[in-house]
Amino acid sequence: MYGLPQHLHSKLQSIQNAVARIVTHTRKFDHITPVLGELHWLPIRYRIMYKILLLVFKSLNGEAPEYITNLLHYKTQSRMLRSSSQRLLATTTARSKTYGDRAFSVVAPKLWNTLPLEFRLSDSGDSFKKCLKTYLFKMAFNL
């Protein structure tokens, strides 16, 4: 679902907004962003990124299916560089622009490599989830 066209993304976001209004009994014309923040719900775009990054973390730690794990590889260097200790993933390019740029094997390494180093070095799934959600929450709500 990463890289959806804007009109499809907007439809999904409006569904989430409607559910938030129902849960909190918010009026139709009240601003929804504070409501999502109070519920600790990530907006759809960030929720999709959360799911992808969580799947990457699980696959790098042997908790995901093998067919997903085979799509991700650490970046290898021909010589020792400072960046070799940062657990970066090798990025690939897509053949097709319409669907190829949205493929897991293309998107996952790009998102993973943008995370701060302490997230990539995390060894516990629970601490990774907590830090990742906080990080994305701050990005989504400009905190």
N, CA, C and O atoms as CSV, one atom per row, in Angstrom:
chain,resi,resn,atom,element,x,y,z
A,1,MET,N,N,0.807,-1.187,0.000
A,1,MET,CA,C,0.000,0.000,0.000
A,1,MET,C,C,0.858,1.262,0.000
A,1,MET,O,O,0.340,2.372,-0.119
A,2,TYR,N,N,2.161,1.088,0.133
A,2,TYR,CA,C,3.049,2.244,0.116
A,2,TYR,C,C,3.073,2.829,-1.289
A,2,TYR,O,O,3.150,2.089,-2.269
A,3,GLY,N,N,3.008,4.124,-1.390
A,3,GLY,CA,C,3.059,4.782,-2.692
A,3,GLY,C,C,1.740,4.788,-3.429
A,3,GLY,O,O,1.717,4.934,-4.651
A,4,LEU,N,N,0.646,4.634,-2.715
A,4,LEU,CA,C,-0.670,4.684,-3.352
A,4,LEU,C,C,-0.895,6.055,-3.979
A,4,LEU,O,O,-0.354,7.051,-3.500
A,5,PRO,N,N,-1.681,6.112,-5.037
A,5,PRO,CA,C,-2.055,7.432,-5.568
A,5,PRO,C,C,-2.802,8.235,-4.501
A,5,PRO,O,O,-3.442,7.668,-3.615
A,6,GLN,N,N,-2.711,9.536,-4.599
A,6,GLN,CA,C,-3.263,10.415,-3.577
A,6,GLN,C,C,-4.765,10.214,-3.374
A,6,GLN,O,O,-5.238,10.281,-2.240
A,7,HIS,N,N,-5.519,9.970,-4.436
A,7,HIS,CA,C,-6.968,9.829,-4.263
A,7,HIS,C,C,-7.322,8.565,-3.476
A,7,HIS,O,O,-8.301,8.562,-2.730
A,8,LEU,N,N,-6.538,7.488,-3.630
A,8,LEU,CA,C,-6.790,6.277,-2.844
A,8,LEU,C,C,-6.328,6.462,-1.402
A,8,LEU,O,O,-6.971,5.982,-0.469
A,9,HIS,N,N,-5.229,7.150,-1.232
A,9,HIS,CA,C,-4.738,7.441,0.112
A,9,HIS,C,C,-5.752,8.295,0.877
A,9,HIS,O,O,-5.997,8.070,2.062
A,10,SER,N,N,-6.328,9.260,0.199
A,10,SER,CA,C,-7.316,10.136,0.831
A,10,SER,C,C,-8.561,9.365,1.258
A,10,SER,O,O,-9.146,9.648,2.303
A,11,LYS,N,N,-8.959,8.394,0.447
A,11,LYS,CA,C,-10.123,7.577,0.815
A,11,LYS,C,C,-9.853,6.782,2.091
A,11,LYS,O,O,-10.701,6.716,2.981
A,12,LEU,N,N,-8.673,6.183,2.174
A,12,LEU,CA,C,-8.328,5.427,3.376
A,12,LEU,C,C,-8.247,6.339,4.599
A,12,LEU,O,O,-8.699,5.975,5.685
A,13,GLN,N,N,-7.674,7.512,4.416
A,13,GLN,CA,C,-7.558,8.444,5.534
A,13,GLN,C,C,-8.931,8.924,5.990
A,13,GLN,O,O,-9.153,9.111,7.186
A,14,SER,N,N,-9.850,9.123,5.057
A,14,SER,CA,C,-11.191,9.568,5.447
A,14,SER,C,C,-11.930,8.474,6.219
A,14,SER,O,O,-12.745,8.774,7.093
A,15,ILE,N,N,-11.652,7.222,5.903
A,15,ILE,CA,C,-12.249,6.119,6.671
A,15,ILE,C,C,-11.714,6.131,8.103
A,15,ILE,O,O,-12.474,5.991,9.061
A,16,GLN,N,N,-10.405,6.299,8.234
A,16,GLN,CA,C,-9.823,6.358,9.573
A,16,GLN,C,C,-10.371,7.554,10.347
A,16,GLN,O,O,-10.654,7.445,11.540
A,17,ASN,N,N,-10.519,8.680,9.682
A,17,ASN,CA,C,-11.071,9.866,10.332
A,17,ASN,C,C,-12.496,9.624,10.800
A,17,ASN,O,O,-12.866,10.032,11.901
A,18,ALA,N,N,-13.301,8.960,9.967
A,18,ALA,CA,C,-14.694,8.672,10.338
A,18,ALA,C,C,-14.758,7.764,11.554
A,18,ALA,O,O,-15.586,7.968,12.442
A,19,VAL,N,N,-13.885,6.760,11.597
A,19,VAL,CA,C,-13.858,5.853,12.746
A,19,VAL,C,C,-13.441,6.604,14.001
A,19,VAL,O,O,-14.001,6.381,15.074
A,20,ALA,N,N,-12.457,7.494,13.875
A,20,ALA,CA,C,-12.024,8.290,15.033
A,20,ALA,C,C,-13.157,9.173,15.535
A,20,ALA,O,O,-13.323,9.342,16.743
A,21,ARG,N,N,-13.942,9.740,14.613
A,21,ARG,CA,C,-15.085,10.567,15.019
A,21,ARG,C,C,-16.138,9.738,15.755
A,21,ARG,O,O,-16.731,10.201,16.729
A,22,ILE,N,N,-16.365,8.513,15.282
A,22,ILE,CA,C,-17.348,7.644,15.936
A,22,ILE,C,C,-16.872,7.258,17.331
A,22,ILE,O,O,-17.646,7.294,18.288
A,23,VAL,N,N,-15.610,6.893,17.444
A,23,VAL,CA,C,-15.072,6.446,18.732
A,23,VAL,C,C,-15.089,7.563,19.767
A,23,VAL,O,O,-15.378,7.319,20.938
A,24,THR,N,N,-14.783,8.772,19.348
A,24,THR,CA,C,-14.671,9.890,20.303
A,24,THR,C,C,-15.898,10.790,20.335
A,24,THR,O,O,-15.931,11.763,21.089
A,25,HIS,N,N,-16.902,10.480,19.532
A,25,HIS,CA,C,-18.116,11.297,19.450
A,25,HIS,C,C,-17.797,12.741,19.065
A,25,HIS,O,O,-18.372,13.686,19.607
A,26,THR,N,N,-16.876,12.890,18.126
A,26,THR,CA,C,-16.487,14.212,17.637
A,26,THR,C,C,-17.433,14.642,16.528
A,26,THR,O,O,-17.881,13.822,15.727
A,27,ARG,N,N,-17.731,15.933,16.488
A,27,ARG,CA,C,-18.625,16.437,15.453
A,27,ARG,C,C,-17.945,16.395,14.081
A,27,ARG,O,O,-16.719,16.334,13.990
A,28,LYS,N,N,-18.736,16.429,13.041
A,28,LYS,CA,C,-18.264,16.279,11.666
A,28,LYS,C,C,-17.284,17.377,11.249
A,28,LYS,O,O,-16.333,17.097,10.521
A,29,PHE,N,N,-17.488,18.586,11.680
A,29,PHE,CA,C,-16.672,19.701,11.218
A,29,PHE,C,C,-15.553,20.085,12.188
A,29,PHE,O,O,-14.867,21.084,11.969
A,30,ASP,N,N,-15.359,19.308,13.254
A,30,ASP,CA,C,-14.234,19.549,14.155
A,30,ASP,C,C,-12.954,19.030,13.509
A,30,ASP,O,O,-12.980,18.078,12.730
A,31,HIS,N,N,-11.843,19.665,13.840
A,31,HIS,CA,C,-10.559,19.267,13.273
A,31,HIS,C,C,-10.176,17.881,13.795
A,31,HIS,O,O,-10.289,17.613,14.991
A,32,ILE,N,N,-9.723,17.000,12.895
A,32,ILE,CA,C,-9.506,15.596,13.253
A,32,ILE,C,C,-8.089,15.310,13.747
A,32,ILE,O,O,-7.886,14.331,14.464
A,33,THR,N,N,-7.109,16.128,13.389
A,33,THR,CA,C,-5.720,15.832,13.758
A,33,THR,C,C,-5.526,15.721,15.276
A,33,THR,O,O,-4.870,14.779,15.722
A,34,PRO,N,N,-6.061,16.632,16.082
A,34,PRO,CA,C,-5.913,16.456,17.534
A,34,PRO,C,C,-6.600,15.193,18.050
A,34,PRO,O,O,-6.139,14.583,19.015
A,35,VAL,N,N,-7.680,14.807,17.419
A,35,VAL,CA,C,-8.396,13.598,17.834
A,35,VAL,C,C,-7.529,12.372,17.582
A,35,VAL,O,O,-7.423,11.497,18.442
A,36,LEU,N,N,-6.901,12.305,16.392
A,36,LEU,CA,C,-6.010,11.187,16.099
A,36,LEU,C,C,-4.837,11.158,17.076
A,36,LEU,O,O,-4.403,10.085,17.495
A,37,GLY,N,N,-4.330,12.321,17.433
A,37,GLY,CA,C,-3.237,12.400,18.400
A,37,GLY,C,C,-3.649,11.912,19.780
A,37,GLY,O,O,-2.889,11.207,20.445
A,38,GLU,N,N,-4.855,12.287,20.216
A,38,GLU,CA,C,-5.351,11.834,21.520
A,38,GLU,C,C,-5.547,10.325,21.555
A,38,GLU,O,O,-5.318,9.685,22.581
A,39,LEU,N,N,-5.972,9.758,20.425
A,39,LEU,CA,C,-6.160,8.307,20.345
A,39,LEU,C,C,-4.845,7.555,20.143
A,39,LEU,O,O,-4.809,6.327,20.223
A,40,HIS,N,N,-3.769,8.293,19.884
A,40,HIS,CA,C,-2.464,7.706,19.555
A,40,HIS,C,C,-2.540,6.841,18.307
A,40,HIS,O,O,-1.924,5.778,18.236
A,41,TRP,N,N,-3.305,7.308,17.324
A,41,TRP,CA,C,-3.415,6.631,16.039
A,41,TRP,C,C,-2.527,7.344,15.027
A,41,TRP,O,O,-2.590,8.565,14.882
A,42,LEU,N,N,-1.714,6.585,14.343
A,42,LEU,CA,C,-0.910,7.157,13.272
A,42,LEU,C,C,-1.785,7.381,12.048
A,42,LEU,O,O,-2.640,6.549,11.747
A,43,PRO,N,N,-1.590,8.485,11.336
A,43,PRO,CA,C,-2.291,8.637,10.053
A,43,PRO,C,C,-1.905,7.504,9.106
A,43,PRO,O,O,-0.862,6.874,9.279
A,44,ILE,N,N,-2.732,7.251,8.125
A,44,ILE,CA,C,-2.575,6.098,7.235
A,44,ILE,C,C,-1.186,6.019,6.617
A,44,ILE,O,O,-0.588,4.943,6.594
A,45,ARG,N,N,-0.666,7.119,6.121
A,45,ARG,CA,C,0.650,7.089,5.467
A,45,ARG,C,C,1.727,6.600,6.432
A,45,ARG,O,O,2.588,5.809,6.046
A,46,TYR,N,N,1.689,7.059,7.674
A,46,TYR,CA,C,2.681,6.656,8.661
A,46,TYR,C,C,2.405,5.246,9.183
A,46,TYR,O,O,3.332,4.525,9.552
A,47,ARG,N,N,1.159,4.864,9.214
A,47,ARG,CA,C,0.801,3.500,9.624
A,47,ARG,C,C,1.358,2.480,8.634
A,47,ARG,O,O,1.840,1.420,9.034
A,48,ILE,N,N,1.292,2.800,7.353
A,48,ILE,CA,C,1.840,1.924,6.323
A,48,ILE,C,C,3.355,1.816,6.492
A,48,ILE,O,O,3.916,0.725,6.388
A,49,MET,N,N,4.016,2.944,6.753
A,49,MET,CA,C,5.463,2.919,6.975
A,49,MET,C,C,5.801,2.095,8.217
A,49,MET,O,O,6.787,1.358,8.220
A,50,TYR,N,N,4.994,2.214,9.266
A,50,TYR,CA,C,5.203,1.445,10.496
A,50,TYR,C,C,5.147,-0.050,10.206
A,50,TYR,O,O,6.004,-0.808,10.661
A,51,LYS,N,N,4.151,-0.467,9.458
A,51,LYS,CA,C,3.996,-1.891,9.158
A,51,LYS,C,C,5.167,-2.414,8.326
A,51,LYS,O,O,5.666,-3.511,8.577
A,52,ILE,N,N,5.601,-1.642,7.350
A,52,ILE,CA,C,6.721,-2.072,6.506
A,52,ILE,C,C,7.993,-2.179,7.347
A,52,ILE,O,O,8.707,-3.178,7.256
A,53,LEU,N,N,8.280,-1.177,8.153
A,53,LEU,CA,C,9.498,-1.187,8.954
A,53,LEU,C,C,9.476,-2.283,10.012
A,53,LEU,O,O,10.519,-2.853,10.332
A,54,LEU,N,N,8.313,-2.582,10.553
A,54,LEU,CA,C,8.211,-3.670,11.514
A,54,LEU,C,C,8.485,-5.013,10.832
A,54,LEU,O,O,9.134,-5.884,11.409
A,55,LEU,N,N,7.998,-5.173,9.626
A,55,LEU,CA,C,8.255,-6.396,8.870
A,55,LEU,C,C,9.736,-6.525,8.512
A,55,LEU,O,O,10.283,-7.628,8.519
A,56,VAL,N,N,10.378,-5.412,8.204
A,56,VAL,CA,C,11.819,-5.431,7.935
A,56,VAL,C,C,12.570,-5.863,9.187
A,56,VAL,O,O,13.454,-6.718,9.123
A,57,PHE,N,N,12.217,-5.273,10.325
A,57,PHE,CA,C,12.883,-5.635,11.585
A,57,PHE,C,C,12.726,-7.126,11.874
A,57,PHE,O,O,13.688,-7.798,12.246
A,58,LYS,N,N,11.519,-7.630,11.702
A,58,LYS,CA,C,11.286,-9.049,11.962
A,58,LYS,C,C,12.066,-9.931,11.007
A,58,LYS,O,O,12.595,-10.966,11.411
A,59,SER,N,N,12.144,-9.534,9.744
A,59,SER,CA,C,12.866,-10.372,8.780
A,59,SER,C,C,14.371,-10.351,9.045
A,59,SER,O,O,15.044,-11.360,8.834
A,60,LEU,N,N,14.906,-9.229,9.500
A,60,LEU,CA,C,16.339,-9.165,9.799
A,60,LEU,C,C,16.693,-9.923,11.069
A,60,LEU,O,O,17.851,-10.287,11.276
A,61,ASN,N,N,15.704,-10.160,11.918
A,61,ASN,CA,C,15.936,-10.896,13.157
A,61,ASN,C,C,15.387,-12.313,13.110
A,61,ASN,O,O,15.257,-12.962,14.148
A,62,GLY,N,N,15.066,-12.798,11.921
A,62,GLY,CA,C,14.643,-14.192,11.754
A,62,GLY,C,C,13.240,-14.499,12.226
A,62,GLY,O,O,12.940,-15.658,12.512
A,63,GLU,N,N,12.372,-13.513,12.319
A,63,GLU,CA,C,11.009,-13.726,12.797
A,63,GLU,C,C,9.967,-13.640,11.688
A,63,GLU,O,O,8.772,-13.763,11.954
A,64,ALA,N,N,10.404,-13.431,10.454
A,64,ALA,CA,C,9.488,-13.298,9.322
A,64,ALA,C,C,9.623,-14.527,8.425
A,64,ALA,O,O,10.597,-15.272,8.537
A,65,PRO,N,N,8.658,-14.740,7.541
A,65,PRO,CA,C,8.763,-15.863,6.604
A,65,PRO,C,C,10.008,-15.741,5.719
A,65,PRO,O,O,10.502,-14.643,5.464
A,66,GLU,N,N,10.493,-16.873,5.266
A,66,GLU,CA,C,11.736,-16.916,4.497
A,66,GLU,C,C,11.638,-16.154,3.180
A,66,GLU,O,O,12.617,-15.548,2.743
A,67,TYR,N,N,10.467,-16.177,2.544
A,67,TYR,CA,C,10.339,-15.486,1.262
A,67,TYR,C,C,10.479,-13.971,1.415
A,67,TYR,O,O,10.870,-13.294,0.465
A,68,ILE,N,N,10.172,-13.439,2.573
A,68,ILE,CA,C,10.374,-12.012,2.820
A,68,ILE,C,C,11.828,-11.757,3.210
A,68,ILE,O,O,12.426,-10.773,2.775
A,69,THR,N,N,12.385,-12.629,4.015
A,69,THR,CA,C,13.772,-12.481,4.435
A,69,THR,C,C,14.721,-12.510,3.246
A,69,THR,O,O,15.742,-11.822,3.252
A,70,ASN,N,N,14.398,-13.293,2.233
A,70,ASN,CA,C,15.255,-13.395,1.046
A,70,ASN,C,C,15.261,-12.125,0.208
A,70,ASN,O,O,16.137,-11.964,-0.641
A,71,LEU,N,N,14.322,-11.229,0.416
A,71,LEU,CA,C,14.258,-9.987,-0.346
A,71,LEU,C,C,15.203,-8.909,0.184
A,71,LEU,O,O,15.509,-7.944,-0.518
A,72,LEU,N,N,15.661,-9.076,1.417
A,72,LEU,CA,C,16.471,-8.042,2.062
A,72,LEU,C,C,17.895,-8.532,2.290
A,72,LEU,O,O,18.117,-9.659,2.733
A,73,HIS,N,N,18.851,-7.667,1.980
A,73,HIS,CA,C,20.258,-7.999,2.166
A,73,HIS,C,C,20.989,-6.779,2.697
A,73,HIS,O,O,20.711,-5.646,2.303
A,74,TYR,N,N,21.931,-7.033,3.602
A,74,TYR,CA,C,22.736,-5.926,4.103
A,74,TYR,C,C,23.671,-5.430,3.010
A,74,TYR,O,O,24.123,-6.192,2.156
A,75,LYS,N,N,23.942,-4.153,3.062
A,75,LYS,CA,C,24.864,-3.537,2.100
A,75,LYS,C,C,26.271,-4.031,2.413
A,75,LYS,O,O,26.720,-3.967,3.557
A,76,THR,N,N,26.954,-4.516,1.402
A,76,THR,CA,C,28.321,-4.996,1.599
A,76,THR,C,C,29.290,-4.032,0.933
A,76,THR,O,O,29.010,-3.475,-0.129
A,77,GLN,N,N,30.425,-3.849,1.572
A,77,GLN,CA,C,31.457,-2.956,1.070
A,77,GLN,C,C,32.680,-3.783,0.695
A,77,GLN,O,O,32.960,-4.804,1.324
A,78,SER,N,N,33.398,-3.349,-0.315
A,78,SER,CA,C,34.602,-4.059,-0.705
A,78,SER,C,C,35.740,-3.813,0.282
A,78,SER,O,O,36.691,-4.593,0.337
A,79,ARG,N,N,35.651,-2.738,1.059
A,79,ARG,CA,C,36.637,-2.439,2.086
A,79,ARG,C,C,35.924,-1.908,3.313
A,79,ARG,O,O,34.739,-1.579,3.258
A,80,MET,N,N,36.633,-1.826,4.405
A,80,MET,CA,C,36.034,-1.391,5.668
A,80,MET,C,C,35.800,0.115,5.653
A,80,MET,O,O,36.735,0.900,5.499
A,81,LEU,N,N,34.533,0.506,5.815
A,81,LEU,CA,C,34.155,1.908,5.874
A,81,LEU,C,C,33.411,2.183,7.175
A,81,LEU,O,O,32.946,1.255,7.836
A,82,ARG,N,N,33.299,3.460,7.542
A,82,ARG,CA,C,32.551,3.805,8.758
A,82,ARG,C,C,31.087,3.409,8.636
A,82,ARG,O,O,30.456,3.060,9.634
A,83,SER,N,N,30.541,3.459,7.426
A,83,SER,CA,C,29.125,3.148,7.238
A,83,SER,C,C,28.831,1.654,7.314
A,83,SER,O,O,27.665,1.265,7.364
A,84,SER,N,N,29.854,0.811,7.324
A,84,SER,CA,C,29.610,-0.628,7.351
A,84,SER,C,C,29.061,-1.102,8.690
A,84,SER,O,O,28.509,-2.200,8.765
A,85,SER,N,N,29.194,-0.313,9.742
A,85,SER,CA,C,28.666,-0.702,11.054
A,85,SER,C,C,27.266,-0.152,11.299
A,85,SER,O,O,26.758,-0.257,12.416
A,86,GLN,N,N,26.634,0.428,10.293
A,86,GLN,CA,C,25.343,1.064,10.495
A,86,GLN,C,C,24.154,0.188,10.106
A,86,GLN,O,O,23.014,0.651,10.150
A,87,ARG,N,N,24.390,-1.036,9.736
A,87,ARG,CA,C,23.332,-1.990,9.379
A,87,ARG,C,C,22.407,-1.434,8.288
A,87,ARG,O,O,21.183,-1.488,8.410
A,88,LEU,N,N,23.002,-0.908,7.241
A,88,LEU,CA,C,22.233,-0.403,6.107
A,88,LEU,C,C,21.874,-1.555,5.181
A,88,LEU,O,O,22.627,-2.521,5.059
A,89,LEU,N,N,20.731,-1.450,4.536
A,89,LEU,CA,C,20.304,-2.469,3.580
A,89,LEU,C,C,20.650,-2.034,2.162
A,89,LEU,O,O,20.659,-0.845,1.841
A,90,ALA,N,N,20.930,-3.014,1.335
A,90,ALA,CA,C,21.220,-2.736,-0.071
A,90,ALA,C,C,19.924,-2.344,-0.768
A,90,ALA,O,O,18.914,-3.038,-0.651
A,91,THR,N,N,19.954,-1.238,-1.487
A,91,THR,CA,C,18.766,-0.779,-2.206
A,91,THR,C,C,18.787,-1.317,-3.626
A,91,THR,O,O,19.844,-1.517,-4.225
A,92,THR,N,N,17.604,-1.542,-4.142
A,92,THR,CA,C,17.462,-2.022,-5.515
A,92,THR,C,C,16.627,-1.023,-6.303
A,92,THR,O,O,15.903,-0.208,-5.733
A,93,THR,N,N,16.739,-1.099,-7.594
A,93,THR,CA,C,15.907,-0.256,-8.452
A,93,THR,C,C,14.850,-1.117,-9.108
A,93,THR,O,O,15.036,-2.317,-9.310
A,94,ALA,N,N,13.755,-0.495,-9.433
A,94,ALA,CA,C,12.634,-1.215,-10.024
A,94,ALA,C,C,12.673,-1.092,-11.537
A,94,ALA,O,O,13.136,-0.091,-12.085
A,95,ARG,N,N,12.183,-2.119,-12.195
A,95,ARG,CA,C,12.087,-2.079,-13.656
A,95,ARG,C,C,10.865,-1.281,-14.097
A,95,ARG,O,O,10.905,-0.575,-15.104
A,96,SER,N,N,9.795,-1.398,-13.346
A,96,SER,CA,C,8.534,-0.751,-13.697
A,96,SER,C,C,8.309,0.448,-12.782
A,96,SER,O,O,8.502,0.351,-11.570
A,97,LYS,N,N,7.908,1.556,-13.347
A,97,LYS,CA,C,7.665,2.752,-12.546
A,97,LYS,C,C,6.309,2.722,-11.841
A,97,LYS,O,O,6.171,3.292,-10.758
A,98,THR,N,N,5.310,2.071,-12.430
A,98,THR,CA,C,3.984,2.112,-11.827
A,98,THR,C,C,3.902,1.259,-10.568
A,98,THR,O,O,3.456,1.742,-9.527
A,99,TYR,N,N,4.314,0.022,-10.642
A,99,TYR,CA,C,4.208,-0.859,-9.483
A,99,TYR,C,C,5.559,-1.199,-8.878
A,99,TYR,O,O,5.639,-1.542,-7.699
A,100,GLY,N,N,6.613,-1.109,-9.661
A,100,GLY,CA,C,7.928,-1.493,-9.186
A,100,GLY,C,C,8.434,-0.644,-8.048
A,100,GLY,O,O,9.073,-1.163,-7.133
A,101,ASP,N,N,8.167,0.656,-8.078
A,101,ASP,CA,C,8.609,1.545,-7.010
A,101,ASP,C,C,7.845,1.308,-5.712
A,101,ASP,O,O,8.262,1.780,-4.654
A,102,ARG,N,N,6.745,0.590,-5.781
A,102,ARG,CA,C,5.951,0.294,-4.598
A,102,ARG,C,C,6.233,-1.089,-4.041
A,102,ARG,O,O,5.663,-1.468,-3.018
A,103,ALA,N,N,7.107,-1.854,-4.696
A,103,ALA,CA,C,7.417,-3.212,-4.264
A,103,ALA,C,C,8.146,-3.207,-2.924
A,103,ALA,O,O,8.913,-2.290,-2.629
A,104,PHE,N,N,7.904,-4.223,-2.129
A,104,PHE,CA,C,8.525,-4.325,-0.810
A,104,PHE,C,C,10.048,-4.328,-0.914
A,104,PHE,O,O,10.724,-3.695,-0.103
A,105,SER,N,N,10.589,-5.030,-1.900
A,105,SER,CA,C,12.041,-5.134,-2.032
A,105,SER,C,C,12.692,-3.798,-2.390
A,105,SER,O,O,13.898,-3.631,-2.204
A,106,VAL,N,N,11.914,-2.851,-2.898
A,106,VAL,CA,C,12.441,-1.526,-3.241
A,106,VAL,C,C,12.198,-0.543,-2.092
A,106,VAL,O,O,13.089,0.222,-1.724
A,107,VAL,N,N,11.001,-0.569,-1.537
A,107,VAL,CA,C,10.603,0.404,-0.515
A,107,VAL,C,C,11.232,0.109,0.841
A,107,VAL,O,O,11.690,1.024,1.526
A,108,ALA,N,N,11.258,-1.144,1.227
A,108,ALA,CA,C,11.730,-1.512,2.565
A,108,ALA,C,C,13.156,-1.044,2.845
A,108,ALA,O,O,13.387,-0.435,3.889
A,109,PRO,N,N,14.125,-1.301,1.961
A,109,PRO,CA,C,15.476,-0.804,2.255
A,109,PRO,C,C,15.566,0.724,2.319
A,109,PRO,O,O,16.319,1.271,3.124
A,110,LYS,N,N,14.801,1.402,1.476
A,110,LYS,CA,C,14.831,2.872,1.500
A,110,LYS,C,C,14.315,3.398,2.838
A,110,LYS,O,O,14.923,4.290,3.429
A,111,LEU,N,N,13.210,2.856,3.313
A,111,LEU,CA,C,12.663,3.297,4.598
A,111,LEU,C,C,13.591,2.926,5.751
A,111,LEU,O,O,13.817,3.734,6.652
A,112,TRP,N,N,14.130,1.708,5.726
A,112,TRP,CA,C,15.019,1.234,6.791
A,112,TRP,C,C,16.259,2.117,6.898
A,112,TRP,O,O,16.688,2.465,7.998
A,113,ASN,N,N,16.829,2.474,5.755
A,113,ASN,CA,C,18.062,3.260,5.754
A,113,ASN,C,C,17.853,4.693,6.229
A,113,ASN,O,O,18.819,5.368,6.584
A,114,THR,N,N,16.604,5.173,6.242
A,114,THR,CA,C,16.332,6.528,6.734
A,114,THR,C,C,16.124,6.571,8.245
A,114,THR,O,O,16.094,7.653,8.832
A,115,LEU,N,N,15.982,5.421,8.878
A,115,LEU,CA,C,15.796,5.383,10.329
A,115,LEU,C,C,17.081,5.802,11.044
A,115,LEU,O,O,18.176,5.591,10.524
A,116,PRO,N,N,16.951,6.393,12.234
A,116,PRO,CA,C,18.138,6.681,13.025
A,116,PRO,C,C,18.880,5.386,13.391
A,116,PRO,O,O,18.275,4.316,13.470
A,117,LEU,N,N,20.171,5.498,13.607
A,117,LEU,CA,C,21.027,4.339,13.859
A,117,LEU,C,C,20.579,3.532,15.069
A,117,LEU,O,O,20.622,2.302,15.034
A,118,GLU,N,N,20.149,4.196,16.141
A,118,GLU,CA,C,19.768,3.448,17.346
A,118,GLU,C,C,18.568,2.537,17.095
A,118,GLU,O,O,18.434,1.514,17.766
A,119,PHE,N,N,17.701,2.878,16.158
A,119,PHE,CA,C,16.573,2.003,15.819
A,119,PHE,C,C,17.074,0.779,15.062
A,119,PHE,O,O,16.636,-0.341,15.324
A,120,ARG,N,N,17.988,0.995,14.129
A,120,ARG,CA,C,18.517,-0.121,13.332
A,120,ARG,C,C,19.343,-1.075,14.174
A,120,ARG,O,O,19.452,-2.255,13.842
A,121,LEU,N,N,19.929,-0.582,15.262
A,121,LEU,CA,C,20.743,-1.426,16.136
A,121,LEU,C,C,19.929,-2.103,17.225
A,121,LEU,O,O,20.477,-2.894,17.994
A,122,SER,N,N,18.653,-1.817,17.310
A,122,SER,CA,C,17.799,-2.381,18.351
A,122,SER,C,C,17.737,-3.902,18.219
A,122,SER,O,O,17.680,-4.440,17.113
A,123,ASP,N,N,17.750,-4.582,19.362
A,123,ASP,CA,C,17.699,-6.040,19.332
A,123,ASP,C,C,16.383,-6.602,19.874
A,123,ASP,O,O,16.083,-7.777,19.667
A,124,SER,N,N,15.616,-5.791,20.548
A,124,SER,CA,C,14.343,-6.221,21.120
A,124,SER,C,C,13.180,-5.719,20.260
A,124,SER,O,O,13.130,-4.547,19.887
A,125,GLY,N,N,12.262,-6.608,19.956
A,125,GLY,CA,C,11.103,-6.244,19.156
A,125,GLY,C,C,10.202,-5.228,19.836
A,125,GLY,O,O,9.685,-4.314,19.194
A,126,ASP,N,N,10.017,-5.394,21.142
A,126,ASP,CA,C,9.143,-4.471,21.872
A,126,ASP,C,C,9.725,-3.064,21.931
A,126,ASP,O,O,9.001,-2.083,21.757
A,127,SER,N,N,11.022,-2.961,22.174
A,127,SER,CA,C,11.630,-1.628,22.228
A,127,SER,C,C,11.646,-0.991,20.839
A,127,SER,O,O,11.480,0.222,20.713
A,128,PHE,N,N,11.847,-1.804,19.792
A,128,PHE,CA,C,11.829,-1.270,18.433
A,128,PHE,C,C,10.448,-0.724,18.087
A,128,PHE,O,O,10.337,0.365,17.523
A,129,LYS,N,N,9.397,-1.468,18.418
A,129,LYS,CA,C,8.033,-1.016,18.138
A,129,LYS,C,C,7.735,0.304,18.843
A,129,LYS,O,O,7.182,1.230,18.250
A,130,LYS,N,N,8.107,0.369,20.105
A,130,LYS,CA,C,7.825,1.566,20.893
A,130,LYS,C,C,8.565,2.779,20.327
A,130,LYS,O,O,7.976,3.845,20.144
A,131,CYS,N,N,9.858,2.606,20.052
A,131,CYS,CA,C,10.659,3.725,19.527
A,131,CYS,C,C,10.181,4.129,18.138
A,131,CYS,O,O,10.119,5.318,17.823
A,132,LEU,N,N,9.844,3.146,17.308
A,132,LEU,CA,C,9.401,3.441,15.946
A,132,LEU,C,C,8.077,4.195,15.950
A,132,LEU,O,O,7.905,5.160,15.205
A,133,LYS,N,N,7.143,3.755,16.786
A,133,LYS,CA,C,5.858,4.437,16.819
A,133,LYS,C,C,6.006,5.862,17.344
A,133,LYS,O,O,5.355,6.778,16.841
A,134,THR,N,N,6.848,6.053,18.340
A,134,THR,CA,C,7.094,7.393,18.851
A,134,THR,C,C,7.735,8.270,17.790
A,134,THR,O,O,7.355,9.430,17.629
A,135,TYR,N,N,8.697,7.731,17.070
A,135,TYR,CA,C,9.391,8.460,16.008
A,135,TYR,C,C,8.418,8.879,14.907
A,135,TYR,O,O,8.419,10.035,14.482
A,136,LEU,N,N,7.590,7.947,14.446
A,136,LEU,CA,C,6.618,8.253,13.395
A,136,LEU,C,C,5.523,9.184,13.899
A,136,LEU,O,O,5.028,10.028,13.152
A,137,PHE,N,N,5.144,9.033,15.162
A,137,PHE,CA,C,4.135,9.910,15.764
A,137,PHE,C,C,4.631,11.350,15.783
A,137,PHE,O,O,3.880,12.279,15.487
A,138,LYS,N,N,5.903,11.526,16.134
A,138,LYS,CA,C,6.476,12.879,16.137
A,138,LYS,C,C,6.549,13.440,14.728
A,138,LYS,O,O,6.312,14.631,14.526
A,139,MET,N,N,6.869,12.614,13.761
A,139,MET,CA,C,6.910,13.068,12.381
A,139,MET,C,C,5.518,13.458,11.891
A,139,MET,O,O,5.355,14.472,11.213
A,140,ALA,N,N,4.518,12.653,12.235
A,140,ALA,CA,C,3.162,12.876,11.740
A,140,ALA,C,C,2.528,14.120,12.348
A,140,ALA,O,O,1.815,14.852,11.660
A,141,PHE,N,N,2.777,14.360,13.609
A,141,PHE,CA,C,2.112,15.443,14.310
A,141,PHE,C,C,3.035,16.618,14.607
A,141,PHE,O,O,2.676,17.508,15.378
A,142,ASN,N,N,4.223,16.629,14.001
A,142,ASN,CA,C,5.190,17.721,14.141
A,142,ASN,C,C,5.463,18.081,15.587
A,142,ASN,O,O,5.401,19.250,15.967
A,143,LEU,N,N,5.764,17.077,16.389
A,143,LEU,CA,C,6.048,17.318,17.816
A,143,LEU,C,C,7.534,17.497,18.050
A,143,LEU,O,O,7.959,17.708,19.186
